[in-house]
Amino acid sequence: MNTELIASHGTVEGKKEALVKDLKSVVGDADALLKEVASATAEGYAAARTKVEGKLIEAKTRLDDARLAVAKKTRDAAGVTNAYVRENPWRVLGVAAATGIVIGFLLSRR
């Protein structure tokens, strides 16, 4: 159970790093496009724009993949938490009550 969460964490981190790399590439290409637009012909502008659009589509795809991976990890964590609460309701209730008492004590001191 714990190794599954660690493995999915590595997958999310890898996707995040790839996404950041792609977004930096898109920004760099957009910067190059702005520099080329000033002195480019219509054909040069169209080629540069096509290149940037391709990079942007690739970045959007990776962003969607990262979003799906995070959503899956969140669902998995929620499922594990739900199973734990169903298996140990009194323990969870005790921890929640203790936490409430500590927070109440701390707030009453102010």
Secondary structure, 3 states (H helix, E strand, C coil): CHHHHHHHHHHHHHHHHHHHHHHHHHHHHHHHHHHHHHHCCHHHHHHHHHHHHHHHHHHHHHHHHHHHHHHHHHHHHHHHHHHHHHHCHHHHHHHHHHHHHHHHHHHHCC
